[in-house]
Amino acid sequence: MSDRGTAGPKVLGLFEKRIEGDDCLLELARRRFQAAGLGVEVHAGMADPLEHLLRFRPAPDAPVVVHLPREFSLTHPGCRQQIVELARRFSRRVEGFVIHDHPDLANQPELFRGAGEVVNADLAALSPGPMLFIEYAAGLQPEVFAEFFHSIRGLPRVSACLDIGHVGIWQARKAFAQRHPGQDVCALKSRPEELPRYLSDIEQAVGTALEAVLDLLTAIGSLGKPLHCHLHDGHPLSEFSPFGVSDHLSFFTSIPLPGAPGGRRSVPPMFGPAGLKRILERALQCAGPEQLSLTLEIHPTFERKPLADAAPLFAHWTDKTNAEKMNHWVDTLTQNAGLAAEVCAEVLASLSRTGSPSSARAGNSRPPAT
């Protein structure tokens, strides 16, 4: 794992309790994250829960990003006020807040842009103070998402959060629907009897996801502003998530195929380690390491891993099942974060031999054409 003091991007992991139990689960995560040199991305929308989570910050200088609730809307004055109040209170402890995008970004861009100008002015009054990152989450055309950020390139405290899994699944759905109008590729996981008929086209559609992510990174990373990325893998046929989504998977995952059509028991995910390397190469070339932060946003799969050295932490627990589930999840996050950090170190070493990342940014000043 790369040291936070180096020139590499900040690497964070999703940090919260999605497994039932007391705060020893957070203490377990804190210890593992501290050992891995990770920052944290936490979900919170109010000050008291955020204060509680920050008690488990892995280190005093560990970067912290706060993911705001899904129902927060940038165009709602009350939500903007709440964001600014949180930013003011936590200005020296939090580096950024993440809010989901909204169909208004496409349907009423002037309204959304005006809201961005208001919150930018409020955040700019805080020095130091956090960024506001708007995440690709509502399934907009990626070109529309990129064009919006080009339209607000003059707002220094509002930038993009690029969720590579969301973009990849959007692109796979689009590519499959072009071959099979009216069909949702993600719905086929519930119809395994149809997989032999569609498997080749599913794989072709999934194969278009990486280039869609790279194109959007090029468009947004060229703006010379901080860029936050949510890193996780996915596949339209994945049934791993207990939350019913097709992404938020480890990059080391393989996707089981029900019924083993054509004798195949599994398929690779959208990206895998090789795809992640290309994504991080593009992000570093376009945005540069100082402007880039990365969160491994991988969900738990509720598998178990023995507690080993953490067993004394749960001595008061009669049933260690949930502690072992948490241990497995945290281990998955730290393994994937280690992969990301290793790739970044390798890419930066190569760039130092061949030229500065800023040279790539200079040639990519416009979003892709729609």
Solvent accessible surface area in square Angstrom, and as a share of the most:
residue,aa,sasa,rsa
1,M,86,0.38
2,S,37,0.24
3,D,97,0.50
4,R,86,0.32
5,G,71,0.68
6,T,75,0.44
7,A,68,0.52
8,G,21,0.20
9,P,10,0.06
10,K,80,0.34
11,V,11,0.06
12,L,0,0.00
13,G,0,0.00
14,L,2,0.01
15,F,3,0.01
16,E,18,0.08
17,K,77,0.33
18,R,68,0.25
19,I,9,0.05
20,E,145,0.65
21,G,32,0.30
22,D,59,0.31
23,D,45,0.23
24,C,27,0.16
25,L,0,0.00
26,L,2,0.01
27,E,32,0.14
28,L,0,0.00
29,A,2,0.02
30,R,52,0.19
31,R,104,0.38
32,R,57,0.21
33,F,1,0.00
34,Q,93,0.41
35,A,96,0.75
36,A,19,0.15
37,G,22,0.21
38,L,0,0.00
39,G,0,0.00
40,V,2,0.01
41,E,0,0.00
42,V,1,0.01
43,H,62,0.28
44,A,10,0.08
45,G,10,0.10
46,M,129,0.58
47,A,23,0.17
48,D,108,0.56
49,P,67,0.42
50,L,0,0.00
51,E,49,0.22
52,H,63,0.28
53,L,22,0.11
54,L,17,0.09
55,R,167,0.61
56,F,17,0.07
57,R,50,0.18
58,P,2,0.01
59,A,18,0.14
60,P,126,0.79
61,D,96,0.50
62,A,0,0.00
63,P,4,0.02
64,V,0,0.00
65,V,5,0.03
66,V,0,0.00
67,H,7,0.03
68,L,1,0.00
69,P,36,0.23
70,R,179,0.65
71,E,138,0.62
72,F,20,0.08
73,S,22,0.14
74,L,1,0.01
75,T,27,0.16
76,H,101,0.45
77,P,87,0.55
78,G,34,0.33
79,C,20,0.12
80,R,39,0.14
81,Q,111,0.49
82,Q,57,0.25
83,I,0,0.00
84,V,9,0.05
85,E,83,0.37
86,L,9,0.04
87,A,0,0.00
88,R,136,0.50
89,R,125,0.46
90,F,1,0.00
91,S,24,0.15
92,R,194,0.71
93,R,83,0.30
94,V,4,0.02
95,E,73,0.33
96,G,0,0.00
97,F,1,0.00
98,V,0,0.00
99,I,0,0.00
100,H,22,0.10
101,D,9,0.05
102,H,69,0.31
103,P,60,0.38
104,D,22,0.12
105,L,2,0.01
106,A,41,0.31
107,N,109,0.56
108,Q,87,0.39
109,P,53,0.34
110,E,121,0.54
111,L,85,0.42
112,F,1,0.00
113,R,44,0.16
114,G,27,0.26
115,A,5,0.04
116,G,0,0.00
117,E,86,0.39
118,V,73,0.42
119,V,0,0.00
120,N,16,0.08
121,A,61,0.47
122,D,59,0.30
123,L,1,0.00
124,A,50,0.39
125,A,84,0.65
126,L,22,0.11
127,S,101,0.65
128,P,72,0.45
129,G,24,0.23
130,P,1,0.00
131,M,22,0.10
132,L,0,0.00
133,F,9,0.04
134,I,0,0.00
135,E,1,0.01
136,Y,2,0.01
137,A,27,0.21
138,A,44,0.34
139,G,39,0.37
140,L,17,0.09
141,Q,92,0.41
142,P,12,0.08
143,E,41,0.18
144,V,47,0.27
145,F,0,0.00
146,A,0,0.00
147,E,79,0.35
148,F,7,0.03
149,F,2,0.01
150,H,9,0.04
151,S,50,0.32
152,I,3,0.02
153,R,104,0.38
154,G,64,0.62
155,L,25,0.13
156,P,80,0.50
157,R,36,0.13
158,V,0,0.00
159,S,5,0.03
160,A,0,0.00
161,C,0,0.00
162,L,0,0.00
163,D,0,0.00
164,I,0,0.00
165,G,0,0.00
166,H,42,0.19
167,V,0,0.00
168,G,0,0.00
169,I,14,0.07
170,W,47,0.17
171,Q,29,0.13
172,A,0,0.00
173,R,107,0.39
174,K,76,0.32
175,A,12,0.09
176,F,0,0.00
177,A,37,0.28
178,Q,126,0.56
179,R,134,0.49
180,H,39,0.17
181,P,113,0.71
182,G,87,0.84
183,Q,49,0.22
184,D,55,0.29
185,V,0,0.00
186,C,12,0.07
187,A,39,0.30
188,L,0,0.00
189,K,36,0.15
190,S,86,0.55
191,R,68,0.25
192,P,54,0.34
193,E,128,0.57
194,E,44,0.20
195,L,1,0.00
196,P,89,0.56
197,R,179,0.65
198,Y,3,0.01
199,L,17,0.08
200,S,70,0.45
201,D,27,0.14
202,I,0,0.00
203,E,60,0.27
204,Q,88,0.39
205,A,2,0.02
206,V,12,0.07
207,G,56,0.53
208,T,52,0.30
209,A,0,0.00
210,L,27,0.13
211,E,82,0.37
212,A,18,0.14
213,V,0,0.00
214,L,1,0.01
215,D,73,0.38
216,L,2,0.01
217,L,0,0.00
218,T,29,0.17
219,A,1,0.01
220,I,7,0.04
221,G,3,0.03
222,S,10,0.07
223,L,20,0.10
224,G,44,0.43
225,K,21,0.09
226,P,37,0.23
227,L,2,0.01
228,H,0,0.00
229,C,1,0.01
230,H,0,0.00
231,L,0,0.00
232,H,0,0.00
233,D,0,0.00
234,G,0,0.00
235,H,2,0.01
236,P,0,0.00
237,L,5,0.03
238,S,0,0.00
239,E,119,0.53
240,F,68,0.28
241,S,14,0.09
242,P,69,0.44
243,F,102,0.43
244,G,69,0.67
245,V,57,0.33
246,S,11,0.07
247,D,8,0.04
248,H,16,0.07
249,L,7,0.03
250,S,16,0.10
251,F,1,0.01
252,F,109,0.45
253,T,26,0.15
254,S,62,0.40
255,I,1,0.00
256,P,78,0.49
257,L,9,0.04
258,P,46,0.29
259,G,80,0.77
260,A,32,0.25
261,P,12,0.07
262,G,86,0.83
263,G,65,0.63
264,R,89,0.32
265,R,194,0.71
266,S,47,0.31
267,V,3,0.02
268,P,89,0.56
269,P,17,0.11
270,M,17,0.07
271,F,16,0.06
272,G,8,0.08
273,P,56,0.35
274,A,79,0.61
275,G,4,0.04
276,L,0,0.00
277,K,67,0.28
278,R,105,0.38
279,I,1,0.00
280,L,0,0.00
281,E,52,0.23
282,R,65,0.24
283,A,1,0.00
284,L,0,0.00
285,Q,59,0.26
286,C,2,0.01
287,A,1,0.01
288,G,1,0.01
289,P,12,0.07
290,E,132,0.59
291,Q,59,0.26
292,L,5,0.02
293,S,16,0.10
294,L,0,0.00
295,T,0,0.00
296,L,0,0.00
297,E,9,0.04
298,I,3,0.01
299,H,22,0.10
300,P,2,0.01
301,T,47,0.27
302,F,67,0.28
303,E,91,0.41
304,R,134,0.49
305,K,77,0.33
306,P,100,0.63
307,L,11,0.05
308,A,80,0.62
309,D,108,0.56
310,A,3,0.03
311,A,44,0.34
312,P,104,0.66
313,L,27,0.13
314,F,0,0.00
315,A,83,0.64
316,H,117,0.52
317,W,34,0.12
318,T,142,0.82
319,D,97,0.50
320,K,64,0.27
321,T,34,0.20
322,N,43,0.22
323,A,0,0.00
324,E,32,0.14
325,K,48,0.21
326,M,1,0.00
327,N,2,0.01
328,H,41,0.18
329,W,5,0.02
330,V,2,0.01
331,D,39,0.20
332,T,26,0.15
333,L,1,0.01
334,T,24,0.14
335,Q,98,0.44
336,N,0,0.00
337,A,0,0.00
338,G,13,0.12
339,L,27,0.14
340,A,0,0.00
341,A,1,0.01
342,E,110,0.49
343,V,10,0.06
344,C,4,0.02
345,A,53,0.41
346,E,92,0.41
347,V,7,0.04
348,L,36,0.18
349,A,46,0.35
350,S,42,0.27
351,L,22,0.11
352,S,93,0.60
353,R,180,0.66
354,T,109,0.63
355,G,36,0.35
356,S,62,0.40
357,P,22,0.14
358,S,50,0.33
359,S,81,0.52
360,A,32,0.25
361,R,62,0.23
362,A,84,0.65
363,G,66,0.63
364,N,43,0.22
365,S,55,0.36
366,R,148,0.54
367,P,18,0.11
368,P,51,0.32
369,A,99,0.77
370,T,144,0.84
